[in-house]
Amino acid sequence: MVKIKLARTGKKDQASYRIVVALSTTKRSGKYIDKIGNYSPHTKDISIDKEKLDKWISNGAQPTDSVKKLLKIK
């Protein structure tokens, strides 16, 4: 199953996240299929490529709970 999830990047105590499309069996920050956005919890900045998001959801990708919350905010 393909999931839309967060992959952690950045230094210790300065986390930022990539919003990625990956298989549900991959590790949190492991290999991913496509990068569709970024999220910075310190600045509350969310950037998502809407076209890629719509394409992956129409192809059957399921967003995780944390990504669903970010999509509601955006």
Phi, psi and omega in degrees: 000141180263134181238151169257116187218176181264136175243122185284138173223176177096175182279174175299134182065009176226053186291145166220161187230146169260140173265114189233161173255123183212164174292149183292342182271352181282160179292167183304311181249029182275203183294139179229162183275313185209141175262126183242357178178184179225155175217128177243110182290339180286319180260358182059030181270125179237123175233126183227136174279103187299322181295316179294320179300312179298321180297314183289323178293321178292334177275359174107006179288139181253124176286146176285171182299318181294323178289324176301318179297319179294322179293325177294321178294317182288000000 
